[in-house]
């Protein structure tokens, strides 16, 4: 029995030493990865700052001579032949006249209420 206890003590000492060495190796890898990622994060931070400066410069600069006049003027908006209150009333009246349907007549009277 004494031989078994000595062997188990030696096994535990060896396993403790291996775990310490393995732990140190893993900690070293973790530190290396942190350093690598810190460099990447620093590079990305610099790129973000450069983009922010570019956007601020673009937004804060005065417009160029071409842009100073603004967009070209349009001739204005013309009333459509198929829109507007007059057309809605006329369309409802013609629909009611053509079909003679009670539903169409009631729709014409409902629309007409807004103008009488």
MARFI-546494 format. One record per residue: x, y, z of N, C-alpha, C in turn; residue number from 1; residue in one letter. Coordinates in pm, 1 decimal. Each point is the difference from the previous one (the first is absolute). Layout:
<recs>
n.xx=X | n.yy=Y | n.zz=Z | ca.xx=X | ca.yy=Y | ca.zz=Z | c.xx=X | c.yy=Y | c.zz=Z | i=NUM | aa=A
...
</recs>
This chain:
<recs>
n.xx=80.2 | n.yy=-118.8 | n.zz=0.0 | ca.xx=-80.2 | ca.yy=118.8 | ca.zz=0.0 | c.xx=84.2 | c.yy=124.8 | c.zz=0.0 | i=1 | aa=X
n.xx=107.9 | n.yy=-5.1 | n.zz=59.5 | ca.xx=86.4 | ca.yy=116.3 | ca.zz=4.2 | c.xx=52.0 | c.yy=33.9 | c.zz=-139.0 | i=2 | aa=X
n.xx=21.5 | n.yy=-101.8 | n.zz=-83.0 | ca.xx=44.7 | ca.yy=26.0 | ca.zz=-136.6 | c.xx=-110.1 | c.yy=69.9 | c.zz=-80.2 | i=3 | aa=X
n.xx=-122.7 | n.yy=-38.4 | n.zz=22.2 | ca.xx=-112.3 | ca.yy=62.2 | ca.zz=-69.6 | c.xx=-16.1 | c.yy=145.8 | c.zz=41.4 | i=4 | aa=X
n.xx=17.3 | n.yy=29.5 | n.zz=124.3 | ca.xx=-13.7 | ca.yy=138.3 | ca.zz=45.8 | c.xx=112.5 | c.yy=86.7 | c.zz=-55.6 | i=5 | aa=X
n.xx=122.3 | n.yy=-56.6 | n.zz=-9.8 | ca.xx=112.5 | ca.yy=75.3 | ca.zz=-56.3 | c.xx=-25.0 | c.yy=27.9 | c.zz=-147.6 | i=6 | aa=X
n.xx=-52.0 | n.yy=-96.3 | n.zz=-71.0 | ca.xx=-28.6 | ca.yy=16.5 | ca.zz=-142.7 | c.xx=-109.7 | c.yy=103.9 | c.zz=-20.2 | i=7 | aa=X
n.xx=-101.7 | n.yy=-3.7 | n.zz=80.9 | ca.xx=-108.2 | ca.yy=96.7 | ca.zz=-13.8 | c.xx=47.5 | c.yy=141.0 | c.zz=34.3 | i=8 | aa=X
n.xx=88.5 | n.yy=13.9 | n.zz=97.9 | ca.xx=55.6 | ca.yy=131.1 | ca.zz=31.1 | c.xx=84.1 | c.yy=51.6 | c.zz=-115.8 | i=9 | aa=X
n.xx=79.0 | n.yy=-87.9 | n.zz=-60.2 | ca.xx=82.7 | ca.yy=40.3 | ca.zz=-113.8 | c.xx=-88.8 | c.yy=37.1 | c.zz=-119.2 | i=10 | aa=X
n.xx=-105.8 | n.yy=-76.1 | n.zz=-20.1 | ca.xx=-92.8 | ca.yy=32.1 | ca.zz=-108.2 | c.xx=-64.0 | c.yy=136.6 | c.zz=21.7 | i=11 | aa=X
n.xx=-38.3 | n.yy=28.8 | n.zz=121.4 | ca.xx=-62.2 | ca.yy=129.3 | ca.zz=27.5 | c.xx=100.0 | c.yy=113.7 | c.zz=-17.0 | i=12 | aa=X
n.xx=127.3 | n.yy=-23.5 | n.zz=39.7 | ca.xx=101.6 | ca.yy=104.0 | ca.zz=-18.4 | c.xx=25.5 | c.yy=24.6 | c.zz=-148.5 | i=13 | aa=X
n.xx=9.5 | n.yy=-106.8 | n.zz=-76.8 | ca.xx=23.3 | ca.yy=13.5 | ca.zz=-144.2 | c.xx=-118.7 | c.yy=69.1 | c.zz=-66.4 | i=14 | aa=X
n.xx=-119.7 | n.yy=-38.4 | n.zz=37.7 | ca.xx=-118.1 | ca.yy=63.7 | ca.zz=-59.8 | c.xx=-9.4 | c.yy=147.1 | c.zz=39.7 | i=15 | aa=X
n.xx=38.4 | n.yy=34.3 | n.zz=122.9 | ca.xx=2.8 | ca.yy=140.4 | ca.zz=41.7 | c.xx=100.6 | c.yy=79.0 | c.zz=-82.7 | i=16 | aa=X
n.xx=119.0 | n.yy=-59.2 | n.zz=-20.7 | ca.xx=102.0 | ca.yy=69.1 | ca.zz=-79.6 | c.xx=-46.1 | c.yy=18.0 | c.zz=-144.8 | i=17 | aa=X
n.xx=-62.7 | n.yy=-102.3 | n.zz=-55.4 | ca.xx=-49.2 | ca.yy=9.8 | ca.zz=-137.8 | c.xx=-110.6 | c.yy=104.7 | c.zz=-11.8 | i=18 | aa=X
n.xx=-86.4 | n.yy=4.8 | n.zz=99.1 | ca.xx=-107.4 | ca.yy=99.2 | ca.zz=-5.9 | c.xx=54.8 | c.yy=141.1 | c.zz=12.6 | i=19 | aa=X
n.xx=105.6 | n.yy=17.1 | n.zz=82.0 | ca.xx=62.3 | ca.yy=132.1 | ca.zz=11.0 | c.xx=62.3 | c.yy=40.2 | c.zz=-132.5 | i=20 | aa=X
n.xx=72.2 | n.yy=-91.1 | n.zz=-63.3 | ca.xx=63.1 | ca.yy=29.0 | ca.zz=-129.0 | c.xx=-105.6 | c.yy=25.6 | c.zz=-105.1 | i=21 | aa=X
n.xx=-103.8 | n.yy=-83.8 | n.zz=-0.6 | ca.xx=-108.7 | ca.yy=20.0 | ca.zz=-95.7 | c.xx=-72.0 | c.yy=130.6 | c.zz=24.6 | i=22 | aa=X
n.xx=-20.7 | n.yy=33.1 | n.zz=124.6 | ca.xx=-66.1 | ca.yy=125.8 | ca.zz=34.4 | c.xx=82.2 | c.yy=118.6 | c.zz=-44.3 | i=23 | aa=X
n.xx=130.8 | n.yy=-8.5 | n.zz=17.7 | ca.xx=86.8 | ca.yy=108.9 | ca.zz=-44.4 | c.xx=-4.2 | c.yy=13.8 | c.zz=-151.6 | i=24 | aa=X
n.xx=-3.0 | n.yy=-114.7 | n.zz=-70.5 | ca.xx=-5.2 | ca.yy=4.8 | ca.zz=-145.8 | c.xx=-130.8 | c.yy=63.7 | c.zz=-46.6 | i=25 | aa=X
n.xx=-108.5 | n.yy=-37.6 | n.zz=63.1 | ca.xx=-130.0 | ca.yy=55.8 | ca.zz=-37.3 | c.xx=-4.5 | c.yy=149.2 | c.zz=31.7 | i=26 | aa=X
n.xx=52.5 | n.yy=39.8 | n.zz=115.5 | ca.xx=3.0 | ca.yy=141.7 | ca.zz=35.9 | c.xx=84.9 | c.yy=78.9 | c.zz=-97.8 | i=27 | aa=X
n.xx=110.8 | n.yy=-60.5 | n.zz=-44.5 | ca.xx=85.0 | ca.yy=67.0 | ca.zz=-98.8 | c.xx=-71.6 | c.yy=19.6 | c.zz=-132.5 | i=28 | aa=X
n.xx=-75.8 | n.yy=-101.2 | n.zz=-41.3 | ca.xx=-77.1 | ca.yy=11.0 | ca.zz=-123.7 | c.xx=-108.5 | c.yy=105.7 | c.zz=12.7 | i=29 | aa=X
n.xx=-61.8 | n.yy=3.8 | n.zz=116.0 | ca.xx=-105.4 | ca.yy=100.9 | ca.zz=22.4 | c.xx=59.8 | c.yy=139.8 | c.zz=-6.6 | i=30 | aa=X
n.xx=114.2 | n.yy=19.9 | n.zz=61.9 | ca.xx=64.5 | ca.yy=131.0 | ca.zz=-5.2 | c.xx=36.8 | c.yy=37.3 | c.zz=-142.7 | i=31 | aa=X
n.xx=49.7 | n.yy=-95.4 | n.zz=-77.5 | ca.xx=35.8 | ca.yy=26.2 | ca.zz=-139.4 | c.xx=-122.5 | c.yy=37.7 | c.zz=-81.3 | i=32 | aa=X
n.xx=-111.0 | n.yy=-70.4 | n.zz=22.4 | ca.xx=-123.2 | ca.yy=32.3 | ca.zz=-72.0 | c.xx=-53.1 | c.yy=137.3 | c.zz=38.7 | i=33 | aa=X
n.xx=8.1 | n.yy=33.2 | n.zz=129.1 | ca.xx=-44.0 | ca.yy=132.7 | ca.zz=43.9 | c.xx=82.6 | c.yy=108.8 | c.zz=-65.5 | i=34 | aa=X
n.xx=130.8 | n.yy=-21.7 | n.zz=-9.1 | ca.xx=86.8 | ca.yy=99.3 | ca.zz=-62.5 | c.xx=-33.4 | c.yy=15.0 | c.zz=-148.4 | i=35 | aa=X
n.xx=-24.3 | n.yy=-112.5 | n.zz=-67.3 | ca.xx=-34.4 | ca.yy=6.0 | ca.zz=-142.4 | c.xx=-132.7 | c.yy=72.8 | c.zz=-20.7 | i=36 | aa=X
n.xx=-97.1 | n.yy=-29.8 | n.zz=82.9 | ca.xx=-129.6 | ca.yy=66.0 | ca.zz=-13.2 | c.xx=8.5 | c.yy=146.3 | c.zz=39.5 | i=37 | aa=X
n.xx=83.5 | n.yy=33.1 | n.zz=93.0 | ca.xx=15.7 | ca.yy=140.6 | ca.zz=38.7 | c.xx=54.6 | c.yy=80.0 | c.zz=-117.7 | i=38 | aa=X
n.xx=91.7 | n.yy=-58.9 | n.zz=-74.9 | ca.xx=53.3 | ca.yy=68.3 | ca.zz=-117.6 | c.xx=-108.9 | c.yy=17.8 | c.zz=-105.9 | i=39 | aa=X
n.xx=-81.8 | n.yy=-104.0 | n.zz=-20.9 | ca.xx=-109.5 | ca.yy=10.8 | ca.zz=-96.5 | c.xx=-102.1 | c.yy=104.7 | c.zz=43.5 | i=40 | aa=X
n.xx=-31.8 | n.yy=0.9 | n.zz=128.0 | ca.xx=-96.8 | ca.yy=97.1 | ca.zz=51.8 | c.xx=53.5 | c.yy=141.9 | c.zz=-14.9 | i=41 | aa=X
n.xx=128.3 | n.yy=18.6 | n.zz=26.3 | ca.xx=59.8 | ca.yy=132.6 | ca.zz=-15.9 | c.xx=-6.2 | c.yy=44.2 | c.zz=-146.0 | i=42 | aa=X
n.xx=27.3 | n.yy=-91.6 | n.zz=-93.1 | ca.xx=-5.5 | ca.yy=33.6 | ca.zz=-142.3 | c.xx=-142.8 | c.yy=35.0 | c.zz=-41.7 | i=43 | aa=X
n.xx=-96.9 | n.yy=-76.3 | n.zz=47.2 | ca.xx=-139.4 | ca.yy=28.7 | ca.zz=-33.1 | c.xx=-45.8 | c.yy=132.3 | c.zz=60.3 | i=44 | aa=X
n.xx=44.8 | n.yy=28.8 | n.zz=119.7 | ca.xx=-35.5 | ca.yy=126.8 | ca.zz=63.4 | c.xx=54.3 | c.yy=117.2 | c.zz=-80.4 | i=45 | aa=X
n.xx=122.5 | n.yy=-12.9 | n.zz=-48.8 | ca.xx=57.6 | ca.yy=105.6 | ca.zz=-83.0 | c.xx=-79.5 | c.yy=18.2 | c.zz=-128.5 | i=46 | aa=X
n.xx=-43.0 | n.yy=-109.6 | n.zz=-61.4 | ca.xx=-78.5 | ca.yy=9.6 | ca.zz=-122.6 | c.xx=-135.1 | c.yy=67.1 | c.zz=25.3 | i=47 | aa=X
n.xx=-63.0 | n.yy=-33.5 | n.zz=111.5 | ca.xx=-128.8 | ca.yy=61.6 | ca.zz=34.0 | c.xx=16.5 | c.yy=149.6 | c.zz=22.3 | i=48 | aa=X
n.xx=104.3 | n.yy=38.8 | n.zz=69.9 | ca.xx=25.1 | ca.yy=142.9 | ca.zz=23.3 | c.xx=25.0 | c.yy=72.8 | c.zz=-131.5 | i=49 | aa=X
n.xx=73.9 | n.yy=-62.3 | n.zz=-91.6 | ca.xx=26.0 | ca.yy=62.3 | ca.zz=-130.1 | c.xx=-130.3 | c.yy=17.9 | c.zz=-77.6 | i=50 | aa=X
n.xx=-87.4 | n.yy=-99.8 | n.zz=4.9 | ca.xx=-129.0 | ca.yy=12.5 | ca.zz=-68.1 | c.xx=-86.8 | c.yy=107.5 | c.zz=63.4 | i=51 | aa=X
n.xx=1.5 | n.yy=10.0 | n.zz=131.6 | ca.xx=-77.2 | ca.yy=105.6 | ca.zz=66.9 | c.xx=49.1 | c.yy=137.3 | c.zz=-41.7 | i=52 | aa=X
n.xx=130.8 | n.yy=16.1 | n.zz=-7.5 | ca.xx=54.8 | ca.yy=128.9 | ca.zz=-41.5 | c.xx=-39.3 | c.yy=32.3 | c.zz=-143.3 | i=53 | aa=X
n.xx=2.1 | n.yy=-101.5 | n.zz=-87.2 | ca.xx=-36.7 | ca.yy=22.2 | ca.zz=-139.5 | c.xx=-146.9 | c.yy=40.4 | c.zz=-11.5 | i=54 | aa=X
n.xx=-86.0 | n.yy=-64.5 | n.zz=77.6 | ca.xx=-142.5 | ca.yy=32.6 | ca.zz=-4.8 | c.xx=-23.8 | c.yy=140.5 | c.zz=54.6 | i=55 | aa=X
n.xx=65.8 | n.yy=32.9 | n.zz=110.2 | ca.xx=-16.0 | ca.yy=134.2 | ca.zz=55.9 | c.xx=47.2 | c.yy=105.4 | c.zz=-99.5 | i=56 | aa=X
n.xx=110.8 | n.yy=-27.4 | n.zz=-66.1 | ca.xx=52.4 | ca.yy=95.1 | ca.zz=-97.6 | c.xx=-98.2 | c.yy=16.1 | c.zz=-115.0 | i=57 | aa=X
n.xx=-58.1 | n.yy=-109.7 | n.zz=-44.5 | ca.xx=-94.6 | ca.yy=6.0 | ca.zz=-110.1 | c.xx=-126.1 | c.yy=77.0 | c.zz=38.9 | i=58 | aa=X
n.xx=-48.0 | n.yy=-21.5 | n.zz=121.9 | ca.xx=-123.7 | ca.yy=64.9 | ca.zz=42.1 | c.xx=19.2 | c.yy=146.7 | c.zz=35.5 | i=59 | aa=X
n.xx=119.5 | n.yy=36.6 | n.zz=42.9 | ca.xx=22.0 | ca.yy=135.7 | ca.zz=47.5 | c.xx=57.2 | c.yy=93.6 | c.zz=-105.2 | i=60 | aa=X
n.xx=36.8 | n.yy=-50.1 | n.zz=-116.6 | ca.xx=57.5 | ca.yy=88.1 | ca.zz=-101.9 | c.xx=-111.0 | c.yy=73.5 | c.zz=-72.9 | i=61 | aa=X
n.xx=34.9 | n.yy=116.8 | n.zz=-52.1 | ca.xx=-94.8 | ca.yy=80.2 | ca.zz=-75.6 | c.xx=-24.2 | c.yy=-65.5 | c.zz=-135.4 | i=62 | aa=X
n.xx=-117.4 | n.yy=16.9 | n.zz=-56.8 | ca.xx=-26.8 | ca.yy=-61.2 | ca.zz=-130.1 | c.xx=89.1 | c.yy=61.4 | c.zz=-108.3 | i=63 | aa=X
n.xx=29.2 | n.yy=-79.8 | n.zz=-100.2 | ca.xx=82.1 | ca.yy=46.5 | ca.zz=-112.0 | c.xx=-82.4 | c.yy=93.0 | c.zz=-88.0 | i=64 | aa=X
n.xx=62.8 | n.yy=61.7 | n.zz=-96.1 | ca.xx=-67.3 | ca.yy=96.5 | ca.zz=-87.8 | c.xx=-114.1 | c.yy=-65.3 | c.zz=-77.3 | i=65 | aa=X
n.xx=16.4 | n.yy=-125.9 | n.zz=-41.9 | ca.xx=-105.1 | ca.yy=-68.1 | ca.zz=-74.6 | c.xx=-123.4 | c.yy=-24.5 | c.zz=86.9 | i=66 | aa=X
n.xx=22.9 | n.yy=-30.3 | n.zz=125.9 | ca.xx=-110.4 | ca.yy=-30.5 | ca.zz=89.5 | c.xx=-66.4 | c.yy=125.4 | c.zz=57.5 | i=67 | aa=X
n.xx=61.2 | n.yy=116.2 | n.zz=-14.7 | ca.xx=-50.4 | ca.yy=121.6 | ca.zz=61.8 | c.xx=-135.1 | c.yy=40.9 | c.zz=-58.8 | i=68 | aa=X
n.xx=-21.9 | n.yy=-29.7 | n.zz=-126.9 | ca.xx=-124.9 | ca.yy=39.7 | ca.zz=-63.8 | c.xx=-117.1 | c.yy=-86.2 | c.zz=46.8 | i=69 | aa=X
n.xx=27.0 | n.yy=-120.2 | n.zz=41.8 | ca.xx=-104.9 | ca.yy=-89.4 | ca.zz=45.1 | c.xx=-55.6 | c.yy=-79.2 | c.zz=-116.8 | i=70 | aa=X
n.xx=-100.4 | n.yy=-75.8 | n.zz=24.0 | ca.xx=-56.8 | ca.yy=-81.1 | ca.zz=-106.8 | c.xx=-72.9 | c.yy=85.5 | c.zz=-102.4 | i=71 | aa=X
n.xx=-13.5 | n.yy=-52.4 | n.zz=-119.1 | ca.xx=-68.8 | ca.yy=73.3 | ca.zz=-105.6 | c.xx=-146.8 | c.yy=18.5 | c.zz=38.0 | i=72 | aa=X
n.xx=-54.5 | n.yy=114.5 | n.zz=-36.2 | ca.xx=-139.2 | ca.yy=28.2 | ca.zz=32.7 | c.xx=-91.7 | c.yy=-73.9 | c.zz=-95.8 | i=73 | aa=X
n.xx=-114.5 | n.yy=-37.6 | n.zz=50.1 | ca.xx=-97.5 | ca.yy=-68.6 | ca.zz=-83.5 | c.xx=-105.1 | c.yy=99.6 | c.zz=-44.3 | i=74 | aa=X
n.xx=-78.9 | n.yy=-40.9 | n.zz=-97.2 | ca.xx=-100.8 | ca.yy=90.2 | ca.zz=-53.1 | c.xx=-123.5 | c.yy=7.6 | c.zz=88.1 | i=75 | aa=X
n.xx=-7.0 | n.yy=-83.1 | n.zz=99.3 | ca.xx=-115.0 | ca.yy=3.0 | ca.zz=89.7 | c.xx=-83.1 | c.yy=-125.2 | c.zz=-15.9 | i=76 | aa=X
n.xx=-92.3 | n.yy=-17.1 | n.zz=88.9 | ca.xx=-83.9 | ca.yy=-117.9 | ca.zz=-0.7 | c.xx=-132.7 | c.yy=35.8 | c.zz=-63.8 | i=77 | aa=X
n.xx=-39.1 | n.yy=-79.0 | n.zz=-98.1 | ca.xx=-128.3 | ca.yy=22.9 | ca.zz=-65.1 | c.xx=-103.1 | c.yy=-95.8 | c.zz=58.6 | i=78 | aa=X
n.xx=-122.1 | n.yy=46.5 | n.zz=6.8 | ca.xx=-104.6 | ca.yy=-85.0 | ca.zz=54.8 | c.xx=-28.2 | c.yy=-115.0 | c.zz=-95.4 | i=79 | aa=X
n.xx=-6.2 | n.yy=-116.4 | n.zz=55.4 | ca.xx=-24.1 | ca.yy=-118.3 | ca.zz=-80.3 | c.xx=-144.7 | c.yy=-2.7 | c.zz=-46.0 | i=80 | aa=X
n.xx=-22.0 | n.yy=-61.8 | n.zz=-113.9 | ca.xx=-136.4 | ca.yy=-8.8 | ca.zz=-50.6 | c.xx=-79.2 | c.yy=-108.2 | c.zz=73.2 | i=81 | aa=X
n.xx=72.5 | n.yy=-87.5 | n.zz=70.1 | ca.xx=-67.1 | ca.yy=-112.1 | ca.zz=64.4 | c.xx=11.9 | c.yy=5.1 | c.zz=151.6 | i=82 | aa=X
n.xx=25.8 | n.yy=115.3 | n.zz=54.4 | ca.xx=10.6 | ca.yy=10.9 | ca.zz=145.2 | c.xx=-65.9 | c.yy=128.8 | c.zz=44.9 | i=83 | aa=X
n.xx=-13.9 | n.yy=14.1 | n.zz=126.1 | ca.xx=-57.7 | ca.yy=122.3 | ca.zz=53.6 | c.xx=-146.4 | c.yy=-18.3 | c.zz=31.4 | i=84 | aa=X
n.xx=-54.5 | n.yy=93.3 | n.zz=77.3 | ca.xx=-138.6 | ca.yy=-14.1 | ca.zz=45.8 | c.xx=-102.6 | c.yy=9.7 | c.zz=-113.0 | i=85 | aa=X
n.xx=26.7 | n.yy=85.7 | n.zz=-99.1 | ca.xx=-97.0 | ca.yy=13.0 | ca.zz=-109.1 | c.xx=-11.3 | c.yy=-130.2 | c.zz=-78.1 | i=86 | aa=X
n.xx=112.7 | n.yy=-62.0 | n.zz=-23.2 | ca.xx=-3.1 | ca.yy=-123.6 | ca.zz=-77.1 | c.xx=-68.1 | c.yy=-111.7 | c.zz=79.5 | i=87 | aa=X
n.xx=21.5 | n.yy=-4.5 | n.zz=129.1 | ca.xx=-61.9 | ca.yy=-103.7 | ca.zz=82.5 | c.xx=-152.0 | c.yy=14.4 | c.zz=-3.1 | i=88 | aa=X
n.xx=-47.9 | n.yy=122.6 | n.zz=11.9 | ca.xx=-144.6 | ca.yy=23.8 | ca.zz=-3.6 | c.xx=-56.8 | c.yy=-31.5 | c.zz=-137.5 | i=89 | aa=X
n.xx=69.9 | n.yy=42.2 | n.zz=-104.6 | ca.xx=-48.2 | ca.yy=-27.1 | ca.zz=-135.5 | c.xx=2.2 | c.yy=-149.3 | c.zz=-29.6 | i=90 | aa=X
n.xx=103.3 | n.yy=-69.3 | n.zz=43.7 | ca.xx=7.3 | ca.yy=-143.9 | ca.zz=-24.0 | c.xx=-111.9 | c.yy=-72.4 | c.zz=73.5 | i=91 | aa=X
n.xx=-27.6 | n.yy=39.2 | n.zz=124.0 | ca.xx=-108.3 | ca.yy=-63.4 | ca.zz=75.4 | c.xx=-134.3 | c.yy=27.0 | c.zz=-65.9 | i=92 | aa=X
n.xx=-20.2 | n.yy=123.0 | n.zz=-51.6 | ca.xx=-126.6 | ca.yy=34.2 | ca.zz=-66.1 | c.xx=-17.5 | c.yy=-80.5 | c.zz=-127.5 | i=93 | aa=X
n.xx=105.3 | n.yy=-9.3 | n.zz=-80.7 | ca.xx=-12.8 | ca.yy=-75.4 | ca.zz=-125.1 | c.xx=-19.8 | c.yy=-149.6 | c.zz=27.8 | i=94 | aa=X
n.xx=66.2 | n.yy=-52.6 | n.zz=100.7 | ca.xx=-17.4 | ca.yy=-141.5 | ca.zz=35.6 | c.xx=-142.4 | c.yy=-26.1 | c.zz=43.8 | i=95 | aa=X
n.xx=-55.3 | n.yy=89.5 | n.zz=82.7 | ca.xx=-137.5 | ca.yy=-17.0 | ca.zz=46.8 | c.xx=-97.4 | c.yy=11.4 | c.zz=-117.5 | i=96 | aa=X
n.xx=26.2 | n.yy=91.5 | n.zz=-94.6 | ca.xx=-88.1 | ca.yy=18.7 | ca.zz=-114.7 | c.xx=3.4 | c.yy=-121.2 | c.zz=-93.0 | i=97 | aa=X
n.xx=119.9 | n.yy=-55.4 | n.zz=-20.9 | ca.xx=13.0 | ca.yy=-111.8 | ca.zz=-93.0 | c.xx=-61.7 | c.yy=-128.0 | c.zz=55.4 | i=98 | aa=X
n.xx=25.8 | n.yy=-29.6 | n.zz=124.8 | ca.xx=-46.0 | ca.yy=-127.8 | ca.zz=54.8 | c.xx=-139.6 | c.yy=9.5 | c.zz=58.7 | i=99 | aa=X
n.xx=-32.9 | n.yy=112.6 | n.zz=59.9 | ca.xx=-129.5 | ca.yy=12.5 | ca.zz=65.3 | c.xx=-7.8 | c.yy=-81.8 | c.zz=127.4 | i=100 | aa=X
n.xx=111.4 | n.yy=-53.0 | n.zz=42.3 | ca.xx=4.0 | ca.yy=-83.5 | ca.zz=118.4 | c.xx=-19.9 | c.yy=84.8 | c.zz=125.3 | i=101 | aa=X
n.xx=-72.5 | n.yy=-59.0 | n.zz=96.6 | ca.xx=-23.2 | ca.yy=70.1 | ca.zz=126.2 | c.xx=131.8 | c.yy=30.3 | c.zz=70.3 | i=102 | aa=X
n.xx=95.9 | n.yy=-91.9 | n.zz=-6.6 | ca.xx=129.2 | ca.yy=18.0 | ca.zz=65.4 | c.xx=75.1 | c.yy=117.7 | c.zz=-62.5 | i=103 | aa=X
n.xx=-2.0 | n.yy=9.1 | n.zz=-133.3 | ca.xx=70.1 | ca.yy=109.8 | ca.zz=-67.4 | c.xx=-66.8 | c.yy=135.0 | c.zz=28.1 | i=104 | aa=X
n.xx=-131.6 | n.yy=2.2 | n.zz=5.8 | ca.xx=-71.8 | ca.yy=124.3 | ca.zz=30.3 | c.xx=32.4 | c.yy=45.2 | c.zz=142.6 | i=105 | aa=X
n.xx=2.3 | n.yy=-94.3 | n.zz=94.4 | ca.xx=34.2 | ca.yy=36.2 | ca.zz=137.4 | c.xx=144.2 | c.yy=49.8 | c.zz=10.1 | i=106 | aa=X
n.xx=90.6 | n.yy=-59.6 | n.zz=-76.5 | ca.xx=138.8 | ca.yy=46.5 | ca.zz=-0.6 | c.xx=8.2 | c.yy=142.0 | c.zz=-55.5 | i=107 | aa=X
n.xx=-75.2 | n.yy=28.4 | n.zz=-107.0 | ca.xx=-2.0 | ca.yy=135.6 | ca.zz=-55.7 | c.xx=-53.6 | c.yy=99.4 | c.zz=103.2 | i=108 | aa=X
n.xx=-105.9 | n.yy=-35.7 | n.zz=69.1 | ca.xx=-57.4 | ca.yy=90.2 | ca.zz=99.5 | c.xx=96.8 | c.yy=20.9 | c.zz=117.3 | i=109 | aa=X
n.xx=73.9 | n.yy=-105.0 | n.zz=37.8 | ca.xx=97.5 | ca.yy=13.4 | ca.zz=108.0 | c.xx=111.7 | c.yy=95.8 | c.zz=-40.7 | i=110 | aa=X
n.xx=49.0 | n.yy=-12.4 | n.zz=-121.5 | ca.xx=107.3 | ca.yy=88.2 | ca.zz=-45.9 | c.xx=-52.8 | c.yy=142.2 | c.zz=-17.3 | i=111 | aa=X
n.xx=-124.1 | n.yy=11.9 | n.zz=-46.4 | ca.xx=-60.1 | ca.yy=131.0 | ca.zz=-25.0 | c.xx=-19.7 | c.yy=80.1 | c.zz=128.5 | i=112 | aa=X
n.xx=-18.0 | n.yy=-72.4 | n.zz=115.3 | ca.xx=-19.9 | ca.yy=67.2 | ca.zz=128.4 | c.xx=113.8 | c.yy=95.7 | c.zz=35.3 | i=113 | aa=X
n.xx=118.5 | n.yy=-33.1 | n.zz=-45.3 | ca.xx=114.2 | ca.yy=85.8 | ca.zz=31.8 | c.xx=-4.0 | c.yy=133.4 | c.zz=-74.7 | i=114 | aa=X
n.xx=-79.4 | n.yy=10.3 | n.zz=-106.4 | ca.xx=1.9 | ca.yy=120.4 | ca.zz=-82.3 | c.xx=-129.8 | c.yy=79.8 | c.zz=6.3 | i=115 | aa=X
n.xx=-101.0 | n.yy=-48.6 | n.zz=65.0 | ca.xx=-128.5 | ca.yy=70.7 | ca.zz=6.0 | c.xx=-13.0 | c.yy=76.2 | c.zz=129.1 | i=116 | aa=X
</recs>
